Amino acid sequence: MSGPQARLPVCGLLPLDTTTEDVRAGQSDVAVLPVGSFEQHGPFLPLMTDTVIACAIAREVAAAYPVHLLPPVTVSCSHEHAAWPGTVSISAATLYAVVRDIAESLRRSGISNLVLINGHGGNYVLRNIVQESAGSGTRMALFPGSTDWTAARDRAGVRTPSHSDMHAGEVETSILLHDSPELVRPGYETADWTADEREHLLTLGMQAYTESGVIGCPSLASSRKGKELLAGLVDSFSEYFSLMAPANVRQETR
């Protein structure tokens, strides 16, 4: 599907008519920043897949917790996918600077807690940003963590082991089938590819381990699993919110 409908997953994250007074009225001290990527996801998922997923998680979180939604970072560190047309990357240093600048800008406007909702596993530098945030005036967290994904996968009944479900597999395809089915093209049903031995991925890139760009079992994906994956992540977010929000806000959300 083309046209405005295909853009809803990203543009629909933050209502386009949101004003500064809307933010003032919300009085949230916790912001969530989706960080996606612009990289190949095989022949059946869009280049924006990781951004769509990060935005889907952020929207579900915002529906359950009083957080301030930010527009997504849509290009990040996808260098391992450079062999495929359409993939665009920025350096880790650039992503670091962008996120740190956003955190500082939020702090100046009165929001001192920031959760990075990461949709791309290759954004390793985000861990360093959160690690270095101690004492900076902004409390930061990175979500979802591996434990959060494990709980969500168990809840959804995902069959592919996490190591095998690396890229454009059961989890990512399921979330898009639920959240944005119009973005999923035919072909995922027969695109399974296993490449569990990927010791030199960072050196050789993805092309050394897959011709299609897929590593995982998208044939096992379903909309139901996508719905349960997102619900599981929303439940896991409660621990992060309790670390970030002032005590009076935490009481109101119980």
PEURPE-V644488 format. One record per residue. N is the residue number from 1. PHI is phi as a letter, one per 20 degrees, with the letter a starting at -180 (NA if undefined). PSI is psi in degrees with one decimal (NA if undefined). D_LAST is the distance of its C-alpha to the last C-alpha in whole Angstrom. Layout:
# PEURPE-V644488
N;PHI;PSI;D_LAST
N;PHI;PSI;D_LAST
This chain:
# PEURPE-V644488
1;NA;137.6;40
2;d;177.2;41
3;n;-165.4;40
4;g;-36.8;37
5;g;-38.9;35
6;f;-13.7;36
7;e;-5.1;34
8;g;-38.3;31
9;g;-34.9;29
10;e;-50.5;29
11;f;-27.6;30
12;f;-2.3;27
13;f;-48.3;25
14;c;121.1;25
15;g;132.6;26
16;f;-17.6;30
17;e;11.3;30
18;f;131.8;27
19;d;171.8;28
20;f;-31.0;27
21;f;-32.3;26
22;f;-42.9;23
23;f;-41.2;22
24;f;-42.6;23
25;f;-31.1;21
26;f;-31.9;18
27;l;39.0;18
28;e;138.6;16
29;d;7.9;17
30;c;119.1;16
31;d;149.1;19
32;c;130.0;20
33;d;107.1;23
34;f;133.9;25
35;c;114.0;28
36;d;-141.3;30
37;a;173.5;34
38;c;87.2;37
39;b;160.4;39
40;g;142.0;41
41;c;51.1;39
42;m;-173.8;42
43;e;-2.7;43
44;d;-12.7;41
45;d;149.8;38
46;f;162.9;38
47;g;-27.7;38
48;e;11.5;35
49;g;-51.3;33
50;f;-33.9;31
51;f;-42.5;30
52;f;-42.0;29
53;f;-45.3;27
54;f;-39.3;25
55;f;-37.8;24
56;f;-43.6;23
57;f;-45.0;20
58;f;-42.2;20
59;f;-42.3;19
60;f;-39.3;17
61;f;-44.0;15
62;f;-25.2;15
63;f;-19.9;14
64;d;-19.7;11
65;c;148.8;10
66;f;81.1;12
67;d;160.7;15
68;e;114.0;18
69;f;136.9;21
70;d;154.5;24
71;f;155.2;27
72;f;155.0;28
73;e;118.7;31
74;d;-10.6;33
75;c;131.3;36
76;b;-141.7;35
77;e;90.0;37
78;d;32.3;39
79;f;-30.4;42
80;f;-11.4;43
81;d;12.7;43
82;f;-19.1;45
83;f;-14.8;48
84;d;136.4;47
85;g;142.1;47
86;n;-25.4;44
87;f;132.8;42
88;c;136.8;42
89;c;158.0;41
90;d;164.4;40
91;f;159.2;41
92;g;-35.9;38
93;f;-38.3;39
94;f;-44.8;39
95;f;-42.0;35
96;g;-48.7;34
97;f;-41.4;36
98;f;-48.2;34
99;f;-42.0;30
100;f;-39.3;31
101;f;-40.6;33
102;f;-44.1;29
103;f;-42.6;27
104;f;-39.4;30
105;f;-41.4;30
106;f;-42.4;26
107;f;-41.4;26
108;f;-27.5;29
109;e;4.8;27
110;o;4.6;24
111;d;113.7;22
112;d;13.4;22
113;c;129.3;20
114;c;125.5;21
115;d;124.2;20
116;e;117.6;23
117;e;101.6;23
118;e;127.2;26
119;d;-1.0;28
120;c;120.0;31
121;f;-21.6;32
122;f;-0.8;35
123;e;59.4;33
124;g;-31.2;33
125;f;-21.3;34
126;f;-31.9;30
127;f;-39.7;29
128;f;-38.2;32
129;f;-45.6;30
130;f;-41.8;27
131;g;-40.3;29
132;e;-6.1;31
133;f;-16.4;28
134;g;125.1;27
135;n;3.7;29
136;e;-10.4;29
137;n;-10.9;27
138;c;123.0;25
139;e;130.8;22
140;c;155.9;22
141;b;156.1;21
142;d;125.3;23
143;c;142.7;21
144;e;150.5;21
145;e;176.0;23
146;f;-37.7;25
147;f;-37.9;23
148;f;-43.6;20
149;f;-38.9;23
150;f;-46.2;25
151;f;-41.6;21
152;f;-40.8;21
153;f;-41.9;25
154;f;-43.5;25
155;f;-39.9;22
156;e;-12.1;25
157;m;33.2;28
158;f;131.4;30
159;e;-27.3;33
160;f;128.3;34
161;g;148.1;34
162;g;-39.2;32
163;f;-35.8;35
164;f;-25.7;37
165;e;62.2;35
166;e;-43.9;35
167;b;123.7;36
168;l;34.7;36
169;d;-147.4;35
170;f;-44.4;33
171;f;-53.2;30
172;f;-43.1;31
173;f;-38.2;33
174;f;-44.0;30
175;f;-40.7;27
176;f;-35.5;30
177;f;-31.8;31
178;e;-50.8;28
179;e;-38.3;27
180;b;63.6;30
181;f;-25.3;33
182;f;-14.3;36
183;e;-7.7;36
184;e;120.5;37
185;e;158.1;40
186;g;152.0;42
187;p;-21.2;44
188;f;-22.6;40
189;f;-20.7;41
190;c;23.6;44
191;d;11.6;43
192;g;139.1;42
193;b;127.9;44
194;d;131.4;43
195;b;71.4;44
196;f;-23.7;42
197;e;99.1;45
198;c;43.5;44
199;g;-33.4;45
200;d;32.8;46
201;g;-44.4;44
202;f;-29.4;43
203;e;-43.4;47
204;e;-19.5;48
205;n;170.6;46
206;f;-30.0;44
207;f;-17.8;48
208;f;-13.3;49
209;c;-9.6;47
210;b;136.5;46
211;e;-35.3;49
212;e;-20.7;46
213;n;-5.7;43
214;e;134.9;41
215;c;104.3;40
216;q;-166.7;38
217;c;74.6;38
218;f;-19.4;37
219;f;-21.6;39
220;e;-1.0;36
221;f;152.8;33
222;b;156.5;32
223;f;-37.8;29
224;f;-44.4;27
225;f;-39.8;27
226;f;-42.3;26
227;f;-44.6;23
228;f;-33.9;22
229;f;-47.5;22
230;f;-39.8;20
231;f;-39.3;17
232;f;-38.8;18
233;f;-37.0;17
234;f;-42.0;14
235;f;-42.5;13
236;f;-28.1;15
237;f;-20.1;13
238;g;-37.0;10
239;f;-39.8;12
240;f;-42.6;14
241;f;-37.2;12
242;f;-26.5;11
243;f;-26.1;14
244;e;-44.0;15
245;f;147.5;12
246;g;155.5;13
247;g;-39.9;11
248;f;-33.7;11
249;f;-39.8;9
250;f;-38.2;7
251;f;-38.8;6
252;f;-25.1;6
253;e;-7.1;4
254;f;NA;0
